[in-house]
Amino acid sequence: MIDCVSLALVTIMLDTTARLFPGTFPALSRGALTTLQVNLGYRCNQQCQHCHVNAGPNRKESMQADTVASVLEVLRGGQVQMLDLTGGAPELNPHFRALVSEARRLGVSVIDRCNLTILGEPGQEDLAEFLAKRQVRVVASMPCYLQENVDGQRGPGVFEASIEGLRRLNGLGYARPGSGLALDLVYNPLGPYLPPPQQALESDYRERLEMHGVRFDQLLTIANMPIKRFGSMLASRGEFDDYLALLKEAHREDNLAHVMCRSLVSIDWQGWVYDCDFNQMLEMPVQQDEQRLHVSQLDPRNLQGRPIAVADHCFGCTAGQGSSCGGALA
């Protein structure tokens, strides 16, 4: 078994952005854009140590209707195949369901990056049924298979609430062969180290979660970025430089061909376009005519071949087996 390790929450935020510049990460350019990752806002019913967007219950940022309309216009162009919804808890945005419904009507596949506990929140009692009816792929954050570690990172009762959410999704057909309802879990390391091999850890997750009557399709392992809340924790413990050195030493050139920023753009809650969700947090926007690009101006065909903004946090995506929103690269 591969153990999980719990960490206490950091209460004082330290800005570590300057430590990532000037970077030594190799230059990258874009391929064809296939995925639109949309951050619907930073409000969340949880507050997690590894969260690179600093989401939490007190955040107010939320995408407005006019920006959602611009996202849909991009989807109507027919170039983008996948809408990847994130937050915060994306489901707390009041336009979440309308966006999902219209995207599915357009034939666009939809991912909901769900923290599972949101399925039991007041006002969200029918959320699981909504997702199942529209065949939304659920990518659910589950940082460990041990109750003490999940509750230690996310708060008392979160593990049981997550298990209940998974059981509810399973009851609707999620992770059932032939159902067309995909349910994946996401593992983030709880400390300053790389994720273990994805396949081996997935086997451990299956064995442990089967004890709770839970099934899932696949486990996605994602490395933590040395930015925002996690970067602050590292800096407060004097571990930032060591972690960044670890990422650099584990860099693999062959992962460069598969990093998510080559086929994905991230849209923030105000509609600004970024090469990835991590660049969004570092205020590194996509530029067009020396101006930051807004989703209302986005033509996916114009991005292919353009340079990607990089800094040393990017080593988090190419270290070891690699890391992306779709899990390990290798």
Residue pairs with C-beta under 8 A, 6 or more apart in sequence:
1 204
1 207
1 208
2 196
2 200
2 201
2 204
3 146
4 143
4 144
4 145
4 146
4 149
4 190
5 149
5 190
5 191
6 144
6 148
6 149
6 152
6 153
6 190
7 49
7 152
7 153
7 190
7 191
7 233
8 49
8 152
9 47
9 49
9 153
10 49
10 229
10 232
10 233
10 236
12 232
12 236
13 54
13 228
13 229
13 232
14 231
14 232
14 235
14 236
15 232
16 226
16 227
16 231
16 232
16 234
16 235
16 240
17 227
17 282
19 226
19 240
19 241
19 244
19 312
20 226
20 227
20 244
20 282
20 311
20 312
20 313
21 311
21 312
23 310
23 311
23 312
23 314
24 248
24 312
25 310
25 311
25 312
25 314
25 315
26 253
26 256
26 310
27 307
27 310
28 256
28 259
28 261
28 262
28 307
28 308
28 310
29 262
29 305
29 306
29 307
29 308
30 261
30 262
30 263
30 275
30 303
30 304
30 305
30 306
30 307
30 308
31 262
31 263
31 304
32 79
32 263
32 300
32 304
33 79
33 80
33 263
33 264
33 265
33 300
33 303
33 304
34 80
34 81
34 82
34 263
34 264
35 80
35 81
35 82
35 83
35 84
35 260
35 263
35 264
35 265
36 71
36 74
36 75
36 80
36 82
36 83
36 84
36 264
36 265
36 267
37 84
37 85
37 86
37 264
37 265
37 266
37 267
37 276
37 277
37 325
38 63
38 71
38 83
38 84
38 85
38 86
38 90
38 99
38 266
38 267
39 53
39 63
39 86
39 87
39 88
39 90
39 266
39 267
39 268
39 269
39 277
39 280
40 62
40 63
40 85
40 86
40 87
40 88
40 90
40 92
40 93
40 95
40 96
40 99
40 269
41 59
41 61
41 62
41 63
41 87
41 88
41 90
41 92
41 93
41 269
42 53
42 54
42 55
42 56
42 59
42 60
42 61
42 87
42 88
42 269
43 55
43 56
43 57
43 59
43 60
43 61
43 62
43 87
43 88
43 89
43 92
43 93
44 51
44 55
44 56
44 57
44 59
44 87
44 88
44 89
44 92
44 115
45 57
45 89
45 92
45 115
45 117
45 118
45 121
46 55
46 56
46 57
46 89
46 115
46 117
46 154
46 155
46 158
47 55
47 56
47 57
47 154
47 155
48 55
48 141
48 143
48 153
48 154
48 229
49 153
49 190
49 229
49 230
49 233
50 143
50 153
50 188
50 189
50 190
50 224
50 229
50 230
51 228
51 229
51 230
52 224
52 225
52 227
52 228
52 229
52 230
52 277
52 278
52 281
53 87
53 88
53 228
53 277
53 280
53 281
54 228
54 229
54 281
55 87
55 88
55 89
59 88
61 88
61 269
62 92
62 93
62 94
62 269
63 93
63 95
63 269
63 270
63 271
64 95
65 95
67 269
67 270
67 271
67 295
67 296
68 95
68 98
68 99
70 271
70 294
70 295
70 296
70 298
71 83
71 99
71 267
71 271
71 295
72 99
72 102
72 103
72 106
73 296
74 80
74 295
74 298
74 300
75 83
75 102
75 103
75 106
75 108
76 106
77 299
77 300
79 300
79 301
80 108
80 300
81 108
81 109
82 108
82 109
82 110
82 111
83 99
83 100
83 103
83 108
83 109
83 110
83 111
84 110
84 111
84 113
84 264
84 325
85 96
85 99
85 100
85 110
85 111
85 112
85 113
86 113
86 277
87 93
87 113
89 114
89 115
89 118
90 96
90 112
90 113
90 114
91 112
91 114
91 118
91 124
91 127
92 118
97 130
100 110
100 112
100 130
100 131
100 134
100 136
101 134
103 110
104 110
104 134
104 135
104 136
109 137
110 134
110 136
110 137
111 136
111 137
111 138
111 139
112 131
112 136
112 137
112 138
112 139
113 139
113 140
113 141
113 186
114 131
114 138
114 139
114 140
114 141
114 165
115 140
115 141
115 162
116 140
116 141
116 142
116 161
116 162
116 165
116 166
117 158
117 161
117 162
117 165
118 124
118 127
118 165
119 127
119 128
119 164
119 165
119 168
119 169
120 161
120 164
120 165
128 165
128 168
128 169
128 172
129 172
131 138
131 169
132 169
132 172
132 173
132 174
132 181
135 180
135 181
137 181
137 182
137 183
137 184
138 169
138 174
138 181
138 182
138 183
138 184
139 184
139 185
139 186
139 220
139 325
140 162
140 165
140 166
140 169
140 183
140 184
140 185
140 186
140 216
141 185
141 186
141 188
142 150
142 162
142 166
142 185
142 186
142 187
142 205
143 149
143 150
143 153
143 154
143 186
143 187
143 188
143 190
144 150
144 153
144 187
144 190
145 204
145 205
145 208
145 209
146 159
146 208
147 159
147 160
149 190
150 158
150 159
150 162
151 157
151 158
151 159
153 190
163 209
163 212
163 214
166 183
166 209
166 212
166 214
166 216
167 212
167 213
167 214
169 175
169 181
169 183
170 176
170 183
170 213
170 214
170 215
172 181
173 179
173 181
174 181
174 182
174 183
175 181
175 182
175 183
175 215
175 216
175 217
176 215
182 217
183 215
183 216
183 217
184 216
184 217
184 218
184 219
184 220
184 327
185 205
185 216
185 218
185 219
185 220
186 219
186 220
186 221
186 222
186 327
187 195
187 201
187 205
187 219
187 220
187 221
187 222
188 195
188 222
188 223
188 224
189 195
189 223
189 224
192 224
192 234
192 239
192 242
192 243
192 246
193 246
194 223
194 246
194 247
194 250
194 319
194 320
194 321
195 201
195 221
195 222
195 223
195 320
195 321
195 323
195 328
196 221
197 321
197 328
198 219
198 220
198 221
198 321
198 327
198 328
201 219
201 221
202 218
202 219
205 216
205 219
206 215
206 216
209 215
209 216
218 327
219 327
220 325
220 326
220 327
220 328
221 321
221 323
221 327
221 328
222 323
222 324
222 325
222 327
223 247
223 316
223 317
223 319
223 320
223 323
224 230
224 316
225 231
225 278
225 313
225 316
226 234
226 240
226 243
226 244
226 247
226 313
226 316
227 278
227 281
227 282
227 313
228 281
231 240
234 240
234 243
244 312
244 315
246 319
247 312
247 315
247 316
247 319
248 312
248 315
248 319
250 315
250 319
250 320
251 315
251 318
251 319
252 318
252 319
252 320
252 322
252 330
253 318
254 330
255 317
255 318
255 322
255 329
255 330
256 318
258 322
258 324
258 329
259 314
259 317
259 318
259 322
259 324
259 329
260 276
260 317
260 324
260 325
260 326
261 275
261 276
261 279
261 308
261 317
262 308
264 276
264 325
265 273
265 274
265 275
265 276
265 286
265 298
265 303
266 273
266 274
266 275
266 276
266 277
266 279
266 280
267 273
267 274
267 295
268 274
268 280
271 294
271 295
271 296
272 280
272 285
272 292
272 293
272 294
272 295
273 285
273 286
273 292
273 293
273 294
273 295
273 298
274 280
274 284
274 285
274 286
274 309
275 284
275 286
275 308
275 309
277 325
278 313
278 314
278 316
279 285
279 309
282 311
282 313
284 309
284 311
285 292
285 293
285 309
286 292
286 293
286 303
286 306
286 309
287 293
288 297
288 302
316 323
317 323
317 324
317 329
318 329
320 330
321 328
321 329
321 330
322 328
322 329
322 330
323 329
